Amino acid sequence: MDNIIELKQLTRSYRQGGRVFAALSNVDLNIQKGEHIAITGKSGSGKSTMLNLIAGIDHPTNGSVEVSGIDIHQLDESKLAAWRGKNIGIVFQFFQLIPTLTINENILLAMEFVGKIPKEERQENASSLLRLVSISDHRDKLPAALSGGEQQRAAIARALANNPDIMVADEPTGNLDSATAKSVKEIFATLVAQGKTVIVVTHEAVEDGRFDRVIRLRDGKIVSPDNTTSQMQEQA
């Protein structure tokens, strides 16, 4: 099995008042290269915690996250940040574009921070990504001039700026109308067809057949990770 991500006994606990709360508890999960994965469950089930641990944004209490054979949480903070910039593209629900930069500048800045793409190739790369997400006409606009769907497309282009192997998205369509949400989901499907691994956290009902697997969480633990999408919907 060509696993790109391996979660081993992954646990993330938080102290709340006088007790310890496990947001994620002893999770084992393998994700193969090129898979399109949905992580779903009720609010507080551990979805975003899992995604943040995979992306190296948060640190586990116990267990490990191995990506392409690297135990990422054994890296120091500077090495982890550098690794994340080169290997993970992150899409957030609320876009998190820099408001004082144009869409094109947002993408270029992501490349400048990481230094993976040669300087002379960055503008062409940015232009190519804007074409991919169909917002080339908005390249010189500030984020506030774009609709929510257009801003999410820009956020996806920025996440792809350094050609990462893995894309993670936390509720990427949560604030979008159904038609715009569908177009964003189609972009993710295109990325999977290109060989990228795409992991999407969602609280929405998962459409049958869109994902290779649906990982359902309940109280910080995986419930029947190998069920098909339709089976998961029947249990929900």
PALUMRO-681075 format. One record per residue: residue number from 1; residue in three letters; x, y, z of N, C-alpha, C in turn. Coordinates in Angstrom, 1 decimal. Example, Ala and Ser with C-alpha at 12.3 -4.5 7.8 and 13.67 -1.06 7.14 Angstrom:
REM residues 2
   num   residuo     n_xx     n_yy     n_zz    ca_xx    ca_yy    ca_zz     c_xx     c_yy     c_zz
     1       ala     13.2     -5.7      7.8     12.3     -4.5      7.8     13.2     -3.3      7.8
     2       ser     12.8     -2.2      7.1     13.7     -1.1      7.1     12.9      0.0      7.9
END
This chain:
REM residues 236
   num   residuo     n_xx     n_yy     n_zz    ca_xx    ca_yy    ca_zz     c_xx     c_yy     c_zz
     1       met      0.8     -1.2      0.0      0.0      0.0      0.0      0.9      1.2      0.0
     2       asp      0.6      2.2     -0.9      1.4      3.4     -1.0      0.8      4.5     -0.1
     3       asn      1.1      4.3      1.2      0.6      5.3      2.2      1.4      6.6      2.1
     4       ile      0.7      7.7      2.1      1.4      9.0      2.1      1.3      9.6      3.6
     5       ile      0.2      9.2      4.3      0.0      9.7      5.7     -0.3      8.5      6.5
     6       glu      0.3      8.4      7.7      0.1      7.3      8.7     -0.1      8.0     10.0
     7       leu     -1.3      7.8     10.6     -1.6      8.2     12.0     -1.5      7.0     12.9
     8       lys     -0.6      7.1     13.9     -0.4      6.0     14.8     -0.7      6.4     16.3
     9       gln     -1.8      5.8     16.8     -2.2      6.0     18.2     -2.2      7.5     18.5
    10       leu     -2.8      8.3     17.6     -2.8      9.7     17.6     -3.8     10.2     18.7
    11       thr     -3.3     11.0     19.6     -4.1     11.5     20.7     -3.8     13.0     20.9
    12       arg     -4.9     13.8     21.1     -4.7     15.2     21.4     -5.7     15.5     22.5
    13       ser     -5.1     15.9     23.7     -5.9     16.2     24.9     -5.7     17.6     25.3
    14       tyr     -6.7     18.2     25.9     -6.7     19.6     26.4     -7.2     19.6     27.8
    15       arg     -6.7     20.5     28.6     -7.1     20.6     30.0     -8.2     21.7     30.0
    16       gln     -9.3     21.3     30.5    -10.5     22.3     30.7    -10.9     22.3     32.1
    17       gly    -10.5     23.4     32.8    -10.8     23.5     34.2    -10.0     22.4     35.0
    18       gly    -10.6     21.6     35.7     -9.9     20.6     36.5     -9.9     19.2     35.8
    19       arg    -10.3     19.1     34.5    -10.3     17.8     33.9     -9.6     17.8     32.5
    20       val     -9.2     16.7     32.0     -8.6     16.5     30.7     -9.6     16.0     29.7
    21       phe     -9.7     16.7     28.6    -10.6     16.4     27.5     -9.8     15.9     26.3
    22       ala    -10.1     14.7     25.8     -9.5     14.1     24.7    -10.2     14.5     23.4
    23       ala     -9.7     15.4     22.6    -10.4     15.8     21.4    -10.2     14.7     20.3
    24       leu     -9.1     14.0     20.4     -8.7     12.8     19.6     -8.1     11.8     20.4
    25       ser     -8.5     10.5     20.3     -8.1      9.5     21.2     -7.6      8.2     20.5
    26       asn     -6.3      8.0     20.5     -5.7      6.7     20.0     -6.1      6.4     18.6
    27       val     -6.0      7.3     17.7     -6.5      7.1     16.3     -5.4      6.5     15.5
    28       asp     -5.7      5.4     14.7     -4.8      4.8     13.7     -5.5      5.0     12.4
    29       leu     -4.8      5.5     11.4     -5.4      5.7     10.1     -4.3      5.8      9.1
    30       asn     -4.4      5.1      7.9     -3.5      5.3      6.8     -4.3      5.9      5.6
    31       ile     -3.6      6.9      5.0     -4.2      7.5      3.8     -3.2      7.3      2.6
    32       gln     -3.7      6.8      1.5     -2.9      6.5      0.4     -2.7      7.8     -0.5
    33       lys     -1.6      7.8     -1.2     -1.3      8.9     -2.1     -2.4      8.9     -3.2
    34       gly     -2.9     10.1     -3.4     -3.9     10.3     -4.5     -5.4     10.0     -4.0
    35       glu     -5.6      9.8     -2.7     -6.9      9.5     -2.2     -7.7     10.9     -2.0
    36       his     -9.0     10.8     -2.2     -9.9     11.9     -1.9    -10.7     11.5     -0.6
    37       ile    -10.4     12.1      0.5    -10.9     11.7      1.8    -11.8     12.7      2.4
    38       ala    -12.9     12.3      2.9    -13.8     13.2      3.7    -13.7     12.8      5.2
    39       ile    -13.5     13.8      6.1    -13.6     13.5      7.5    -14.8     14.2      8.0
    40       thr    -15.7     13.5      8.6    -17.0     14.0      9.0    -17.4     13.6     10.4
    41       gly    -18.4     14.2     10.9    -18.8     14.0     12.3    -19.5     15.2     12.9
    42       lys    -20.1     15.0     14.0    -20.8     16.2     14.6    -19.7     17.2     15.2
    43       ser    -20.2     18.4     15.5    -19.3     19.4     16.1    -18.7     18.8     17.4
    44       gly    -17.4     19.0     17.5    -16.7     18.5     18.7    -16.2     17.0     18.6
    45       ser    -16.4     16.4     17.4    -16.0     15.0     17.2    -14.5     14.9     17.0
    46       gly    -13.8     15.9     16.7    -12.4     15.8     16.5    -11.9     16.1     15.1
    47       lys    -12.8     16.5     14.2    -12.5     16.6     12.8    -11.4     17.6     12.5
    48       ser    -11.5     18.9     13.0    -10.5     19.9     12.8     -9.2     19.6     13.5
    49       thr     -9.4     19.0     14.7     -8.2     18.6     15.4     -7.3     17.6     14.6
    50       met     -8.0     16.6     14.0     -7.2     15.7     13.2     -6.6     16.4     12.0
    51       leu     -7.3     17.3     11.3     -6.7     18.0     10.2     -5.5     18.8     10.6
    52       asn     -5.6     19.5     11.7     -4.6     20.4     12.2     -3.3     19.6     12.6
    53       leu     -3.5     18.4     13.1     -2.4     17.5     13.4     -1.7     17.0     12.2
    54       ile     -2.5     16.7     11.1     -1.9     16.2      9.9     -1.1     17.3      9.2
    55       ala     -1.6     18.6      9.3     -1.0     19.7      8.7      0.2     20.3      9.5
    56       gly      0.4     19.8     10.7      1.5     20.3     11.6      1.2     21.6     12.2
    57       ile     -0.1     22.0     12.2     -0.5     23.2     12.9     -0.6     23.1     14.4
    58       asp     -1.1     21.9     14.8     -1.2     21.5     16.2     -0.2     20.3     16.5
    59       his      0.0     20.1     17.8      0.9     19.0     18.2      0.2     18.0     19.0
    60       pro      0.5     16.7     18.7     -0.2     15.6     19.5      0.2     15.5     20.9
    61       thr     -0.7     15.1     21.8     -0.3     14.7     23.2      0.5     13.4     23.2
    62       asn      0.0     12.5     22.4      0.7     11.2     22.2      0.5     10.7     20.8
    63       gly      1.3      9.7     20.4      1.2      9.2     19.0      2.0     10.0     18.0
    64       ser      1.8      9.7     16.8      2.6     10.3     15.7      1.8     10.5     14.4
    65       val      2.3     11.4     13.6      1.8     11.7     12.3      3.0     11.5     11.3
    66       glu      3.0     10.5     10.5      4.1     10.3      9.5      3.6     10.6      8.1
    67       val      4.3     11.5      7.5      4.0     11.9      6.1      5.1     11.6      5.2
    68       ser      4.9     10.7      4.2      6.0     10.2      3.4      7.2      9.7      4.2
    69       gly      6.9      9.1      5.3      7.9      8.5      6.1      8.6      9.4      7.1
    70       ile      8.1     10.6      7.2      8.7     11.6      8.1      7.7     11.8      9.3
    71       asp      8.2     11.6     10.5      7.5     11.9     11.7      7.5     13.4     11.9
    72       ile      6.5     14.1     11.4      6.6     15.5     11.3      6.7     16.2     12.7
    73       his      6.1     15.6     13.7      6.1     16.3     15.0      7.4     16.1     15.8
    74       gln      8.4     15.4     15.1      9.7     15.3     15.7     10.6     16.4     15.2
    75       leu     10.1     17.2     14.2     10.8     18.3     13.6     10.7     19.5     14.6
    76       asp     11.7     20.4     14.6     11.6     21.6     15.4     10.7     22.6     14.7
    77       glu     10.3     23.6     15.3      9.3     24.5     14.8      9.7     25.1     13.4
    78       ser     10.9     25.5     13.3     11.4     26.1     12.0     11.4     25.1     10.9
    79       lys     11.8     23.9     11.2     11.8     22.8     10.2     10.4     22.4      9.8
    80       leu      9.6     22.3     10.8      8.2     22.0     10.6      7.5     23.0      9.7
    81       ala      7.7     24.3     10.0      7.1     25.3      9.2      7.6     25.2      7.7
    82       ala      8.9     25.0      7.5      9.4     24.8      6.2      8.9     23.6      5.5
    83       trp      8.8     22.5      6.2      8.2     21.3      5.7      6.7     21.5      5.2
    84       arg      6.0     22.2      6.1      4.6     22.4      5.8      4.4     23.3      4.6
    85       gly      5.2     24.3      4.4      5.1     25.2      3.3      5.4     24.5      2.0
    86       lys      6.2     23.5      2.0      6.5     22.8      0.7      5.6     21.6      0.4
    87       asn      5.0     21.0      1.5      4.3     19.8      1.3      2.8     19.8      1.5
    88       ile      2.3     20.8      2.2      0.9     20.9      2.5      0.2     22.2      2.0
    89       gly     -0.9     22.0      1.4     -1.7     23.2      1.0     -2.9     23.2      1.9
    90       ile     -3.2     24.4      2.5     -4.2     24.5      3.5     -5.3     25.5      3.1
    91       val     -6.6     25.0      3.1     -7.7     25.9      2.7     -8.6     26.0      3.9
    92       phe     -8.9     27.2      4.4     -9.7     27.4      5.5    -11.1     27.9      5.2
    93       gln    -12.0     27.7      6.1    -13.4     28.1      5.8    -13.6     29.6      5.6
    94       phe    -12.7     30.4      6.3    -12.9     31.9      6.1    -11.8     32.5      5.3
    95       phe    -11.2     31.7      4.4    -10.3     32.2      3.4     -8.9     32.6      3.9
    96       gln     -8.9     33.6      4.8     -7.6     34.1      5.4     -6.7     34.6      4.3
    97       leu     -7.2     35.3      3.4     -6.4     36.0      2.4     -5.9     37.3      3.1
    98       ile     -4.7     37.8      2.7     -4.2     39.1      3.2     -5.0     40.2      2.5
    99       pro     -5.8     41.0      3.3     -6.7     41.9      2.7     -6.1     43.1      1.9
   100       thr     -4.8     43.4      2.3     -4.2     44.6      1.6     -3.4     44.2      0.4
   101       leu     -3.4     42.9      0.0     -2.7     42.4     -1.2     -3.7     42.0     -2.2
   102       thr     -3.4     42.2     -3.5     -4.3     41.6     -4.5     -4.2     40.1     -4.5
   103       ile     -5.2     39.5     -5.2     -5.2     38.1     -5.3     -3.9     37.5     -5.9
   104       asn     -3.4     38.1     -6.9     -2.1     37.7     -7.5     -1.0     37.8     -6.5
   105       glu     -1.0     38.9     -5.7      0.1     39.1     -4.7      0.0     38.1     -3.6
   106       asn     -1.2     37.7     -3.2     -1.4     36.7     -2.2     -0.7     35.4     -2.6
   107       ile     -0.9     35.1     -3.8     -0.3     33.8     -4.3      1.2     33.9     -4.4
   108       leu      1.7     35.0     -5.0      3.1     35.3     -5.1      3.8     35.3     -3.7
   109       leu      3.2     35.9     -2.7      3.8     35.9     -1.4      3.9     34.5     -0.8
   110       ala      3.0     33.6     -1.1      3.1     32.2     -0.6      4.3     31.6     -1.2
   111       met      4.6     31.9     -2.4      5.8     31.3     -3.1      7.1     31.9     -2.5
   112       glu      7.0     33.2     -2.3      8.2     33.9     -1.7      8.6     33.4     -0.4
   113       phe      7.6     33.1      0.5      7.9     32.7      1.8      8.6     31.3      1.8
   114       val      8.2     30.4      0.9      8.7     29.1      0.9     10.0     28.9      0.1
   115       gly     10.1     29.6     -1.0     11.3     29.6     -1.9     11.4     28.3     -2.7
   116       lys     10.3     27.5     -2.8     10.4     26.3     -3.6     10.4     26.5     -5.1
   117       ile      9.6     27.5     -5.5      9.4     27.8     -6.9     10.5     28.9     -7.3
   118       pro     11.3     28.7     -8.3     12.3     29.7     -8.7     11.6     31.0     -9.0
   119       lys     12.3     32.1     -8.7     11.7     33.4     -8.7     11.2     33.7    -10.2
   120       glu     11.9     33.3    -11.2     11.6     33.6    -12.5     10.3     32.9    -13.0
   121       glu      9.9     31.9    -12.3      8.8     31.0    -12.7      7.5     31.4    -11.9
   122       arg      7.6     32.3    -10.9      6.5     32.5     -9.9      5.3     33.1    -10.6
   123       gln      5.5     34.1    -11.4      4.3     34.8    -12.0      3.6     33.9    -12.9
   124       glu      4.3     33.1    -13.7      3.6     32.2    -14.6      2.9     31.1    -13.8
   125       asn      3.5     30.7    -12.7      2.8     29.7    -11.9      1.5     30.3    -11.3
   126       ala      1.6     31.5    -10.8      0.4     32.2    -10.3     -0.7     32.3    -11.3
   127       ser     -0.3     32.7    -12.5     -1.2     32.9    -13.6     -1.9     31.5    -13.9
   128       ser     -1.1     30.5    -13.9     -1.6     29.1    -14.2     -2.7     28.7    -13.2
   129       leu     -2.4     29.0    -11.9     -3.3     28.6    -10.8     -4.6     29.4    -10.9
   130       leu     -4.5     30.7    -11.2     -5.7     31.5    -11.4     -6.5     31.0    -12.5
   131       arg     -5.9     30.5    -13.5     -6.7     29.9    -14.6     -7.4     28.6    -14.1
   132       leu     -6.6     27.8    -13.4     -7.2     26.6    -12.9     -8.5     26.8    -12.1
   133       val     -8.5     27.8    -11.2     -9.7     28.1    -10.4    -10.6     29.1    -11.0
   134       ser    -10.3     29.5    -12.3    -11.2     30.3    -13.1    -11.5     31.7    -12.5
   135       ile    -10.4     32.4    -12.0    -10.6     33.8    -11.5     -9.5     34.6    -12.1
   136       ser     -9.0     34.4    -13.2     -7.9     35.2    -13.8     -8.3     36.6    -13.9
   137       asp     -9.6     36.9    -14.2    -10.0     38.3    -14.4    -10.0     39.1    -13.1
   138       his     -9.8     38.4    -11.9     -9.8     39.1    -10.7     -8.4     39.2    -10.0
   139       arg     -7.4     38.9    -10.8     -6.0     38.8    -10.3     -5.5     40.1     -9.6
   140       asp     -5.9     41.2    -10.1     -5.5     42.5     -9.6     -6.4     43.2     -8.6
   141       lys     -7.4     42.4     -8.2     -8.4     42.9     -7.2     -8.0     42.6     -5.8
   142       leu     -8.4     43.4     -4.8     -8.3     43.0     -3.4     -9.3     42.0     -3.0
   143       pro     -9.1     41.2     -2.0    -10.1     40.1     -1.6    -11.5     40.7     -1.4
   144       ala    -11.6     41.9     -0.8    -12.9     42.4     -0.4    -13.7     42.7     -1.7
   145       ala    -13.1     42.8     -2.8    -13.9     43.0     -4.1    -14.4     41.8     -4.7
   146       leu    -14.1     40.6     -4.1    -14.6     39.3     -4.6    -15.7     38.8     -3.8
   147       ser    -16.5     37.9     -4.4    -17.6     37.2     -3.6    -16.9     36.1     -2.8
   148       gly    -17.7     35.6     -1.9    -17.2     34.5     -1.0    -16.6     33.3     -1.8
   149       gly    -17.4     32.9     -2.9    -16.9     31.8     -3.7    -15.6     32.1     -4.4
   150       glu    -15.5     33.4     -4.9    -14.3     33.8     -5.6    -13.1     33.8     -4.6
   151       gln    -13.4     34.3     -3.4    -12.3     34.3     -2.4    -11.8     32.9     -2.1
   152       gln    -12.8     32.0     -2.0    -12.4     30.6     -1.7    -11.6     30.0     -2.8
   153       arg    -11.9     30.3     -4.1    -11.1     29.9     -5.2     -9.7     30.5     -5.1
   154       ala     -9.6     31.8     -4.7     -8.3     32.4     -4.6     -7.5     31.7     -3.5
   155       ala     -8.2     31.3     -2.4     -7.5     30.6     -1.3     -7.0     29.3     -1.7
   156       ile     -7.7     28.6     -2.6     -7.3     27.3     -3.1     -6.1     27.5     -4.0
   157       ala     -6.1     28.6     -4.9     -4.9     28.9     -5.7     -3.7     29.1     -4.8
   158       arg     -3.9     29.9     -3.8     -2.8     30.2     -2.9     -2.2     28.9     -2.2
   159       ala     -3.2     28.0     -1.8     -2.7     26.8     -1.2     -1.9     25.9     -2.1
   160       leu     -2.2     26.1     -3.4     -1.5     25.3     -4.4     -0.2     26.0     -4.9
   161       ala      0.1     27.1     -4.4      1.2     28.0     -4.9      2.6     27.2     -5.0
   162       asn      2.8     26.3     -4.0      4.1     25.6     -4.0      4.0     24.2     -4.4
   163       asn      2.9     23.9     -5.1      2.7     22.5     -5.7      2.8     21.4     -4.7
   164       pro      2.0     21.5     -3.6      2.1     20.5     -2.5      1.5     19.2     -3.0
   165       asp      2.0     18.1     -2.4      1.4     16.8     -2.7      0.1     16.6     -2.0
   166       ile     -0.1     17.3     -0.9     -1.3     17.1      0.0     -2.1     18.4      0.1
   167       met     -3.4     18.3     -0.1     -4.3     19.5      0.2     -5.2     19.1      1.4
   168       val     -5.3     20.0      2.4     -6.3     19.8      3.4     -7.2     21.0      3.5
   169       ala     -8.5     20.8      3.7     -9.4     21.8      3.7    -10.4     21.7      4.8
   170       asp    -10.6     22.7      5.6    -11.4     22.7      6.8    -12.7     23.4      6.5
   171       glu    -13.8     22.7      6.3    -15.1     23.2      6.0    -15.0     24.3      4.9
   172       pro    -14.4     23.9      3.8    -14.2     24.9      2.7    -15.4     25.4      2.0
   173       thr    -16.5     24.7      2.2    -17.8     25.2      1.5    -18.8     25.6      2.5
   174       gly    -18.4     25.7      3.8    -19.4     26.0      4.9    -20.1     27.3      4.7
   175       asn    -19.5     28.3      4.1    -20.1     29.6      4.0    -20.6     29.9      2.6
   176       leu    -20.6     28.9      1.7    -20.9     29.2      0.3    -22.3     28.6     -0.1
   177       asp    -22.9     29.3     -1.1    -24.2     28.7     -1.6    -24.0     27.4     -2.3
   178       ser    -25.0     26.7     -2.5    -24.9     25.3     -3.1    -24.2     25.3     -4.4
   179       ala    -24.5     26.2     -5.3    -23.9     26.2     -6.6    -22.4     26.5     -6.6
   180       thr    -22.0     27.5     -5.7    -20.6     27.8     -5.6    -19.9     26.7     -4.9
   181       ala    -20.5     26.1     -3.9    -19.9     25.0     -3.2    -19.6     23.8     -4.1
   182       lys    -20.5     23.6     -5.1    -20.3     22.5     -6.0    -19.1     22.8     -6.9
   183       ser    -18.9     24.0     -7.3    -17.8     24.3     -8.2    -16.5     24.2     -7.4
   184       val    -16.5     24.5     -6.1    -15.3     24.3     -5.3    -15.0     22.8     -5.2
   185       lys    -16.0     22.0     -4.9    -15.8     20.6     -4.8    -15.2     20.0     -6.1
   186       glu    -15.7     20.6     -7.3    -15.2     20.1     -8.6    -13.7     20.4     -8.7
   187       ile    -13.2     21.5     -8.2    -11.8     21.8     -8.2    -11.0     20.8     -7.4
   188       phe    -11.5     20.4     -6.3    -10.8     19.4     -5.5    -10.8     18.1     -6.2
   189       ala    -11.9     17.7     -6.9    -11.9     16.5     -7.7    -10.8     16.5     -8.8
   190       thr    -10.7     17.7     -9.4     -9.7     17.9    -10.5     -8.3     17.7     -9.9
   191       leu     -8.0     18.2     -8.7     -6.7     18.0     -8.1     -6.4     16.6     -7.8
   192       val     -7.4     15.8     -7.4     -7.2     14.4     -7.1     -6.9     13.7     -8.4
   193       ala     -7.6     14.1     -9.5     -7.3     13.5    -10.8     -5.9     13.8    -11.3
   194       gln     -5.3     14.8    -10.8     -3.9     15.2    -11.1     -2.9     14.5    -10.2
   195       gly     -3.4     13.7     -9.2     -2.5     12.9     -8.4     -2.3     13.4     -7.0
   196       lys     -3.0     14.5     -6.6     -2.8     15.1     -5.3     -3.7     14.3     -4.3
   197       thr     -3.3     14.3     -3.0     -4.1     13.8     -2.0     -4.9     14.9     -1.4
   198       val     -6.2     14.8     -1.3     -7.1     15.8     -0.8     -7.9     15.3      0.3
   199       ile     -7.8     16.0      1.5     -8.5     15.7      2.7     -9.4     16.8      3.1
   200       val    -10.7     16.6      3.1    -11.7     17.6      3.4    -12.5     17.3      4.7
   201       val    -12.5     18.3      5.6    -13.3     18.2      6.8    -14.6     18.8      6.5
   202       thr    -15.7     18.1      6.8    -17.0     18.7      6.5    -18.1     18.2      7.5
   203       his    -19.0     19.0      7.9    -20.1     18.6      8.7    -21.4     18.3      7.8
   204       glu    -21.2     18.6      6.5    -22.4     18.4      5.6    -22.6     16.9      5.2
   205       ala    -23.7     16.6      4.8    -24.0     15.3      4.2    -23.0     15.1      3.0
   206       val    -22.4     13.9      3.0    -21.4     13.6      1.9    -22.1     12.9      0.8
   207       glu    -21.9     13.5     -0.4    -22.5     13.0     -1.6    -21.9     11.6     -2.0
   208       asp    -22.8     10.7     -2.4    -22.4      9.4     -2.7    -21.4      9.4     -3.9
   209       gly    -20.3      8.8     -3.8    -19.3      8.6     -4.9    -18.3      9.7     -5.0
   210       arg    -18.5     10.8     -4.3    -17.5     11.9     -4.5    -16.2     11.6     -3.9
   211       phe    -16.2     10.9     -2.8    -14.9     10.6     -2.1    -14.5      9.2     -2.2
   212       asp    -13.3      8.9     -2.1    -12.8      7.5     -2.1    -13.2      6.9     -0.8
   213       arg    -13.1      7.6      0.3    -13.4      7.1      1.6    -14.0      8.2      2.5
   214       val    -14.9      7.8      3.4    -15.4      8.8      4.3    -15.0      8.3      5.7
   215       ile    -14.2      9.2      6.5    -13.8      8.8      7.8    -14.7      9.6      8.8
   216       arg    -15.5      8.8      9.5    -16.5      9.4     10.4    -15.9      9.4     11.8
   217       leu    -15.9     10.5     12.5    -15.4     10.6     13.9    -16.6     10.8     14.8
   218       arg    -16.4     10.2     16.0    -17.4     10.4     17.1    -16.6     10.4     18.4
   219       asp    -16.7     11.5     19.1    -16.0     11.6     20.4    -14.5     11.3     20.3
   220       gly    -13.9     11.8     19.3    -12.5     11.7     19.1    -12.0     10.4     18.6
   221       lys    -12.9      9.5     18.2    -12.5      8.2     17.7    -13.1      7.9     16.3
   222       ile    -12.5      7.1     15.5    -13.0      6.8     14.2    -14.1      5.7     14.3
   223       val    -15.2      5.9     13.6    -16.3      5.0     13.5    -16.3      4.4     12.1
   224       ser    -16.0      3.1     12.0    -16.1      2.4     10.7    -15.5      3.2      9.6
   225       pro    -14.1      3.3      9.6    -13.5      4.1      8.6    -13.6      3.6      7.2
   226       asp    -13.8      2.3      7.0    -13.8      1.7      5.7    -15.2      1.6      5.1
   227       asn    -16.2      2.1      5.7    -17.6      2.2      5.2    -17.6      3.0      3.9
   228       thr    -18.5      2.7      3.0    -18.7      3.5      1.8    -19.4      4.7      2.2
   229       thr    -19.5      5.7      1.3    -20.2      6.9      1.5    -21.7      6.7      1.8
   230       ser    -22.3      5.8      1.0    -23.8      5.5      1.2    -24.0      4.9      2.6
   231       gln    -23.1      4.0      3.0    -23.3      3.3      4.3    -23.2      4.4      5.4
   232       met    -22.2      5.3      5.3    -22.0      6.3      6.3    -23.3      7.2      6.4
   233       gln    -23.9      7.5      5.3    -25.1      8.3      5.3    -26.3      7.6      6.0
   234       glu    -26.3      6.2      5.8    -27.4      5.5      6.4    -27.3      5.4      7.9
   235       gln    -26.0      5.5      8.4    -25.7      5.4      9.9    -25.9      6.8     10.5
   236       ala    -25.8      7.9      9.7    -25.8      9.2     10.3    -27.1      9.6     11.0
END
